Amino acid sequence: MAKQPAPVKKNETITLQFEDLTHEGNGVGKVNGYPLFVPYALPGEEATVKVVKVNKNFGFGKLIDVTTPSPERVEPPCDVFYKCGGCQIQHMSYNMQLEMKQNQVKNVMRKIAHLDHIPVYPTIGMEDPWRYRNKVAIPVGEKDGELITGFYRKKSHQIIDDMDTCVVQDDLNDRMVEAVRRIADRLGISAYDEKSDRGVLRHIMVRTGRETKDTMVVIITRTEKLPHQEELVQELTATYPHVKSIIHNINNKRTNVILGRKTNVIWGKEYIYDSIGDIQFAISAKSFYQINPPQTKKLYEKALEYAKIDRDDVVVDAYCGIGTISLFLAQKAKKVYGVEIVPDAINDAKMNAELNGITNTEFVVGKAEKVMPQWKEEGLDPDVIIVDPPRKGCEEDLLHAMADMKPKRIVYVSCNPSTLARDVNILEESGYTAKEVQPVDMFPQSMHVEAVCRLERRD
């Protein structure tokens, strides 16, 4: 039987009722059972929509006019929200954001992990879900002979030149980007042009300690030398006493990667400091450090609660990074072993342990799926394994290595609910039972959600 053609045509304007959201935050409406995905539409709304793309099984639309708005629709406070794409859901009330993220985790646990019964709790949110990001890296361009800074327009490398502020950035970061741009412009430092691969200034990166208010400025150039370096440093440090570190990073490759390999401290220290709970961290230009420390504290407290660690427990932290979770665990455990493939991160982890006077940790460079079987052969029997992988989730070899070590509990910290559900499914087949999942909102106004899952070994 021939497949019916789509009931809508490209460029057609229709009235659509919305009933759901995709995991990307797009509204879902149906025409005779045929789904249309429309950015910025909310469930319960009726709207005029222009059809922009038609596939066999689904299509895409553009929101023209909302005729019946949802009570959860709010006015985005960001002037460039609809141009930028860095945030996807500022048009949605914060309560709805939290509920949507809980549903997102519930859905994948049901559809991918096949766990209908597992409790997925309401998302832990922020009291004030704005100005939370402690790091910004913003591209530099030129317009009408002057330097401009701004994020790229959606799906382009065109800088949004009328962007005065970013409402999810720490306002200190905002002010520092503006200060560097203004000083560099006055000194005649040119912007990098990616088409011609000429010019100097590529990005301005700023990191701020949430608790300390220490600031690091990283100036990324195509060139080995930073023109007018002394004048730039002098003006910046004289005007902004909270700046503790100015770094020059050289990136001379034609690439979308922001930081190059070579980094020089041109003023102050190599590190700034911040703390999460009672643990202090040294942060370099290249350190991986959580973007939202107050929510990180809530996330790690939940991981610690699920781990149920006592003074006799030995813990393995796979993907330990700079030791953020490891050092939290070490306050309660007998010993914590951390493994991470990035050598610089392991150096940072060791330094952070020393910084906090923590002596019951051991950090090793390597792939967790290779290091952990070696530890097992050497007689290491952990009581708990914590894993906090990147978005792609865990390699299957690592999941089997974890199960082979037979810890009483596995605590899985995830930044991608889909790969969490996939990996939980494998762990369920390997002798573990998923007991509960707690979503945590680390990135308000965006679609991202973190989650912590507790698994127990079956006897």
C-alpha positions as CSV (number, residue, x, y, z in Angstrom):
1,M,0.0,0.0,0.0
2,A,1.5,3.4,-1.1
3,K,2.4,5.8,1.7
4,Q,0.0,8.7,2.0
5,P,1.6,12.1,1.2
6,A,2.1,14.6,4.1
7,P,-1.2,16.5,4.8
8,V,0.7,19.8,4.7
9,K,2.9,21.5,2.0
10,K,6.1,23.6,2.4
11,N,5.4,27.3,2.8
12,E,1.7,26.6,3.7
13,T,0.3,28.7,6.6
14,I,-1.9,26.7,9.0
15,T,-3.5,26.9,12.4
16,L,-2.0,24.4,14.8
17,Q,-2.8,23.1,18.3
18,F,0.2,22.0,20.4
19,E,0.1,19.1,22.7
20,D,3.7,18.2,23.6
21,L,7.4,19.2,23.6
22,T,10.4,17.4,22.1
23,H,13.6,16.9,24.1
24,E,15.0,19.9,22.2
25,G,12.1,22.1,23.6
26,N,10.2,22.4,20.3
27,G,6.4,22.4,20.4
28,V,4.7,19.3,18.8
29,G,1.4,19.8,17.0
30,K,-0.3,17.3,14.6
31,V,-2.2,17.6,11.4
32,N,-4.2,14.4,10.8
33,G,-1.7,12.5,12.9
34,Y,1.3,14.0,11.1
35,P,3.6,15.8,13.6
36,L,5.0,19.2,13.1
37,F,7.9,20.5,15.3
38,V,7.9,24.2,15.9
39,P,10.4,26.1,18.0
40,Y,9.1,28.4,20.8
41,A,5.6,26.8,20.8
42,L,4.2,25.5,24.1
43,P,1.8,22.6,24.9
44,G,-1.8,23.9,25.1
45,E,-1.3,26.8,22.7
46,E,-3.0,27.5,19.4
47,A,-0.9,29.3,16.9
48,T,-0.5,30.3,13.3
49,V,2.4,28.4,11.8
50,K,4.3,28.5,8.5
51,V,5.4,25.0,7.3
52,V,9.1,25.3,6.5
53,K,10.2,21.7,5.9
54,V,8.2,18.5,5.0
55,N,9.7,15.0,5.5
56,K,7.9,11.6,5.1
57,N,7.0,11.1,8.7
58,F,7.2,14.6,10.2
59,G,7.7,18.3,9.4
60,F,9.0,21.6,10.8
61,G,7.2,24.9,11.2
62,K,7.9,28.5,12.1
63,L,5.8,30.2,14.7
64,I,4.1,33.2,13.2
65,D,1.5,34.2,15.8
66,V,0.4,32.7,19.1
67,T,-3.4,33.1,19.1
68,T,-4.1,31.3,22.4
69,P,-1.0,31.6,24.6
70,S,-0.2,29.1,27.4
71,P,-0.3,30.5,31.0
72,E,3.3,29.2,31.2
73,R,4.5,31.5,28.5
74,V,6.7,34.3,29.7
75,E,8.5,37.3,28.1
76,P,12.2,36.4,27.7
77,P,14.4,39.0,29.5
78,C,17.2,38.6,26.9
79,D,16.9,41.0,23.9
80,V,18.6,38.6,21.5
81,F,17.0,35.3,22.7
82,Y,15.3,34.6,19.4
83,K,18.5,35.2,17.5
84,C,21.1,33.5,19.7
85,G,20.2,29.9,20.4
86,G,22.5,29.6,23.4
87,C,19.3,29.4,25.5
88,Q,16.3,27.5,24.1
89,I,13.5,28.0,26.7
90,Q,13.5,31.5,28.1
91,H,9.9,31.8,26.8
92,M,8.8,29.1,29.3
93,S,8.1,29.7,33.0
94,Y,10.8,28.2,35.3
95,N,8.3,25.8,36.9
96,M,7.4,24.4,33.5
97,Q,11.1,24.1,32.7
98,L,11.7,22.0,35.8
99,E,8.6,19.8,35.1
100,M,9.6,19.3,31.5
101,K,13.1,18.2,32.5
102,Q,11.6,15.7,35.0
103,N,9.4,14.4,32.2
104,Q,12.4,14.1,29.8
105,V,14.2,11.9,32.3
106,K,11.0,9.9,33.0
107,N,10.4,9.3,29.3
108,V,13.9,7.9,28.6
109,M,13.9,5.7,31.7
110,R,10.6,4.2,30.4
111,K,11.4,4.0,26.6
112,I,15.1,3.2,26.6
113,A,15.8,1.6,30.0
114,H,12.3,-0.1,30.1
115,L,12.0,0.9,33.7
116,D,8.4,2.1,34.2
117,H,8.4,1.7,37.9
118,I,11.6,3.7,38.9
119,P,10.9,6.9,40.8
120,V,12.1,10.0,39.0
121,Y,11.8,12.9,41.4
122,P,10.9,16.5,40.7
123,T,13.9,18.4,39.3
124,I,16.0,20.3,41.8
125,G,16.0,23.9,40.6
126,M,17.6,27.2,41.5
127,E,16.0,30.0,43.6
128,D,17.3,32.5,41.0
129,P,17.8,30.8,37.6
130,W,19.7,33.7,36.0
131,R,23.3,35.0,36.0
132,Y,24.7,31.6,37.1
133,R,27.4,30.8,34.5
134,N,30.9,31.4,35.9
135,K,32.7,31.1,32.5
136,V,32.2,32.8,29.2
137,A,34.2,32.5,25.9
138,I,32.9,35.0,23.4
139,P,34.1,35.6,19.8
140,V,35.4,38.9,18.6
141,G,34.7,40.5,15.2
142,E,34.8,43.9,13.5
143,K,32.0,46.1,12.2
144,D,32.4,49.6,10.7
145,G,36.0,49.6,11.8
146,E,35.3,48.8,15.5
147,L,35.7,45.6,17.5
148,I,32.4,43.8,18.4
149,T,31.8,40.9,20.7
150,G,28.7,38.6,20.8
151,F,27.6,35.1,20.5
152,Y,27.0,33.6,17.0
153,R,23.5,33.7,15.5
154,K,21.8,30.3,15.4
155,K,23.4,27.9,12.9
156,S,25.9,30.5,11.7
157,H,29.3,32.1,12.5
158,Q,27.8,35.6,12.3
159,I,28.3,37.6,15.5
160,I,25.2,39.1,17.1
161,D,26.5,42.7,17.2
162,D,23.6,44.2,19.2
163,M,24.2,41.9,22.2
164,D,24.9,44.1,25.2
165,T,24.7,41.4,27.9
166,C,24.0,37.7,28.5
167,V,21.4,37.1,31.2
168,V,22.7,33.7,32.2
169,Q,26.3,34.9,32.6
170,D,27.8,36.2,35.9
171,D,27.5,40.0,35.4
172,L,31.2,40.3,36.3
173,N,32.0,38.2,33.2
174,D,29.8,40.5,31.1
175,R,31.6,43.6,32.3
176,M,35.1,42.1,31.8
177,V,34.4,41.1,28.2
178,E,33.2,44.6,27.5
179,A,36.3,46.1,29.2
180,V,38.8,43.9,27.2
181,R,36.9,44.7,24.0
182,R,36.9,48.4,24.7
183,I,40.6,48.6,25.6
184,A,41.7,46.4,22.7
185,D,39.6,48.5,20.3
186,R,41.3,51.7,21.6
187,L,44.7,50.2,21.3
188,G,44.0,49.2,17.6
189,I,44.2,45.4,18.1
190,S,42.5,43.8,15.1
191,A,39.9,41.0,15.2
192,Y,40.6,37.6,13.7
193,D,38.8,37.0,10.4
194,E,38.2,33.3,9.9
195,K,37.6,33.6,6.1
196,S,41.0,35.1,5.4
197,D,42.7,33.6,8.4
198,R,44.2,37.0,9.2
199,G,43.9,39.4,12.2
200,V,44.7,38.9,15.9
201,L,42.0,38.7,18.5
202,R,39.8,35.5,18.3
203,H,38.0,35.2,21.6
204,I,37.8,36.7,25.0
205,M,37.3,34.2,27.8
206,V,36.6,35.1,31.4
207,R,36.3,32.8,34.5
208,T,35.0,34.0,37.8
209,G,35.1,32.3,41.2
210,R,31.5,32.3,42.4
211,E,32.5,32.5,46.1
212,T,35.9,34.3,45.9
213,K,34.9,36.8,43.0
214,D,38.5,36.2,41.7
215,T,38.6,36.7,37.9
216,M,40.8,35.3,35.2
217,V,40.9,36.9,31.8
218,V,42.1,34.7,28.9
219,I,42.9,36.6,25.6
220,I,43.0,34.2,22.6
221,T,44.9,35.3,19.5
222,R,46.0,33.9,16.2
223,T,49.4,35.5,16.7
224,E,52.3,34.5,18.9
225,K,52.5,38.0,20.2
226,L,49.7,40.1,21.8
227,P,50.0,43.6,20.4
228,H,50.1,46.4,23.1
229,Q,50.2,43.7,25.8
230,E,51.7,45.9,28.5
231,E,49.2,48.8,28.0
232,L,46.3,46.3,27.9
233,V,47.4,44.6,31.1
234,Q,48.1,47.9,32.9
235,E,44.7,49.4,32.2
236,L,42.8,46.2,33.0
237,T,44.5,45.6,36.4
238,A,44.4,49.3,37.4
239,T,40.7,49.5,36.7
240,Y,39.6,46.1,37.9
241,P,41.2,45.0,41.2
242,H,39.3,41.6,41.3
243,V,41.3,40.4,38.2
244,K,43.9,38.0,39.6
245,S,45.1,36.4,36.4
246,I,45.6,37.4,32.8
247,I,46.5,34.7,30.3
248,H,47.5,34.8,26.7
249,N,46.4,31.7,24.7
250,I,47.7,31.2,21.1
251,N,45.5,29.4,18.6
252,N,46.9,29.7,15.1
253,K,44.9,26.9,13.5
254,R,41.8,27.2,11.3
255,T,39.4,25.6,13.7
256,N,36.2,26.0,15.7
257,V,38.1,24.9,18.9
258,I,38.5,28.0,21.1
259,L,41.7,27.4,23.0
260,G,45.0,26.6,21.3
261,R,47.8,24.5,22.9
262,K,50.1,27.3,24.0
263,T,49.3,29.3,27.1
264,N,51.3,32.1,28.7
265,V,50.6,33.8,32.0
266,I,51.2,37.5,31.2
267,W,50.1,38.9,34.6
268,G,49.3,37.5,38.0
269,K,48.9,33.8,38.7
270,E,48.2,30.7,36.6
271,Y,45.2,29.8,38.8
272,I,42.2,31.5,40.4
273,Y,40.4,29.8,43.3
274,D,36.8,29.0,44.1
275,S,35.0,26.6,46.5
276,I,32.0,24.2,46.3
277,G,30.9,23.6,49.9
278,D,34.0,23.0,52.0
279,I,36.2,22.1,49.1
280,Q,38.5,24.7,47.5
281,F,39.5,24.3,43.8
282,A,42.4,25.8,41.8
283,I,41.1,26.7,38.3
284,S,43.5,27.3,35.3
285,A,42.5,28.5,31.8
286,K,42.0,24.9,30.6
287,S,40.6,23.3,33.8
288,F,37.2,21.6,33.5
289,Y,35.3,23.2,36.4
290,Q,31.5,23.1,36.7
291,I,29.7,26.1,35.2
292,N,27.2,26.4,38.0
293,P,28.8,25.8,41.4
294,P,25.7,26.3,43.6
295,Q,23.8,23.6,41.7
296,T,27.0,21.4,41.5
297,K,26.9,21.4,45.3
298,K,23.3,20.1,45.2
299,L,24.2,17.5,42.6
300,Y,27.2,16.2,44.5
301,E,25.3,16.2,47.8
302,K,22.7,13.9,46.1
303,A,25.5,11.7,44.7
304,L,26.9,11.5,48.2
305,E,23.5,10.6,49.7
306,Y,23.0,7.9,47.1
307,A,26.5,6.5,47.7
308,K,25.7,5.9,51.4
309,I,29.4,6.0,52.3
310,D,30.9,5.3,55.7
311,R,34.4,5.5,57.1
312,D,35.3,1.9,56.1
313,D,34.3,2.3,52.5
314,V,36.6,2.3,49.4
315,V,35.3,4.3,46.5
316,V,36.2,4.4,42.8
317,D,35.5,7.6,40.8
318,A,35.6,6.9,37.1
319,Y,35.9,10.0,34.9
320,C,37.2,11.9,38.0
321,G,38.2,15.1,36.1
322,I,39.9,17.6,38.4
323,G,38.7,15.6,41.5
324,T,35.5,17.5,42.2
325,I,33.4,14.5,43.2
326,S,36.4,12.6,44.5
327,L,37.2,15.2,47.1
328,F,33.6,15.4,48.3
329,L,33.6,11.6,48.7
330,A,37.0,11.6,50.4
331,Q,35.5,13.5,53.3
332,K,33.4,10.5,54.2
333,A,35.3,7.4,52.8
334,K,38.3,5.4,53.8
335,K,39.9,5.8,50.4
336,V,39.0,7.2,47.0
337,Y,40.6,6.1,43.7
338,G,40.1,8.4,40.7
339,V,40.8,7.7,37.1
340,E,40.7,10.1,34.1
341,I,42.2,10.0,30.6
342,V,43.3,13.7,30.6
343,P,46.7,14.1,32.2
344,D,46.2,17.9,33.0
345,A,43.0,17.0,34.8
346,I,44.8,14.4,37.0
347,N,47.5,17.0,37.8
348,D,44.7,19.4,38.9
349,A,43.1,16.7,40.9
350,K,46.3,16.0,42.9
351,M,46.9,19.7,43.4
352,N,43.3,20.2,44.7
353,A,43.6,17.3,47.1
354,E,46.8,18.9,48.4
355,L,45.2,22.3,48.6
356,N,42.5,20.9,50.9
357,G,44.8,18.7,53.0
358,I,43.0,15.5,51.7
359,T,45.4,12.5,51.9
360,N,43.1,9.5,51.3
361,T,42.9,9.9,47.5
362,E,44.8,8.3,44.6
363,F,44.5,9.7,41.1
364,V,45.6,7.8,37.9
365,V,45.8,8.8,34.3
366,G,44.2,6.3,31.9
367,K,41.1,4.9,30.4
368,A,38.8,3.8,33.2
369,E,37.8,0.6,31.3
370,K,41.5,-0.5,31.2
371,V,42.6,0.8,34.6
372,M,39.7,-0.7,36.6
373,P,40.4,-4.4,35.6
374,Q,44.0,-3.8,36.6
375,W,42.9,-2.5,40.0
376,K,40.7,-5.6,40.4
377,E,43.6,-7.9,39.6
378,E,45.6,-6.1,42.2
379,G,42.9,-6.9,44.8
380,L,41.0,-3.6,44.9
381,D,37.4,-4.3,45.9
382,P,35.4,-1.0,46.0
383,D,32.3,-0.7,48.0
384,V,30.9,2.1,45.8
385,I,31.7,3.2,42.2
386,I,30.7,6.7,41.1
387,V,30.7,7.5,37.4
388,D,30.2,10.9,35.7
389,P,30.8,10.4,32.0
390,P,30.6,12.9,29.1
391,R,27.4,13.3,27.0
392,K,28.1,10.1,25.0
393,G,27.9,8.1,28.2
394,C,30.0,5.1,29.2
395,E,31.8,2.7,26.9
396,E,30.2,-0.7,27.3
397,D,33.6,-2.1,28.4
398,L,33.6,0.3,31.3
399,L,30.1,-0.8,32.4
400,H,31.2,-4.4,32.4
401,A,34.4,-3.5,34.3
402,M,32.3,-1.7,36.9
403,A,30.0,-4.7,37.3
404,D,32.9,-7.1,37.5
405,M,34.3,-5.2,40.5
406,K,31.0,-6.0,42.2
407,P,30.5,-2.8,44.3
408,K,27.5,-2.7,46.6
409,R,26.3,0.5,44.9
410,I,26.9,2.3,41.7
411,V,26.0,6.0,41.5
412,Y,25.7,7.3,37.9
413,V,25.9,11.1,37.5
414,S,24.7,12.0,34.0
415,C,24.5,15.1,31.7
416,N,22.5,13.2,29.1
417,P,19.4,11.3,30.1
418,S,19.3,9.2,26.9
419,T,22.8,7.7,27.4
420,L,22.0,7.3,31.2
421,A,19.0,5.2,30.3
422,R,21.0,3.1,27.8
423,D,23.8,2.5,30.3
424,V,21.4,1.7,33.2
425,N,19.8,-0.9,30.9
426,I,23.2,-2.6,30.5
427,L,23.9,-2.4,34.3
428,E,20.5,-3.9,35.0
429,E,21.5,-6.9,32.8
430,S,24.8,-7.1,34.7
431,G,23.3,-7.7,38.1
432,Y,22.3,-4.2,39.3
433,T,18.9,-2.7,40.0
434,A,18.2,1.0,39.4
435,K,16.4,2.3,42.5
436,E,15.8,6.0,42.0
437,V,16.7,9.0,39.8
438,Q,17.1,12.6,40.8
439,P,17.2,15.3,38.0
440,V,19.1,18.5,38.8
441,D,18.8,21.7,36.8
442,M,22.4,22.8,36.2
443,F,21.6,24.9,33.1
444,P,18.4,26.9,33.6
445,Q,16.9,28.4,30.4
446,S,18.4,25.6,28.3
447,M,17.2,22.1,27.5
448,H,20.1,20.4,29.3
449,V,19.4,18.4,32.5
450,E,21.7,16.4,34.8
451,A,20.5,13.4,36.7
452,V,21.8,11.1,39.5
453,C,20.8,7.5,39.5
454,R,21.3,5.0,42.4
455,L,21.9,1.3,41.5
456,E,22.2,-1.5,44.0
457,R,23.8,-4.9,43.4
458,R,21.4,-7.8,43.5
459,D,22.5,-10.6,45.8
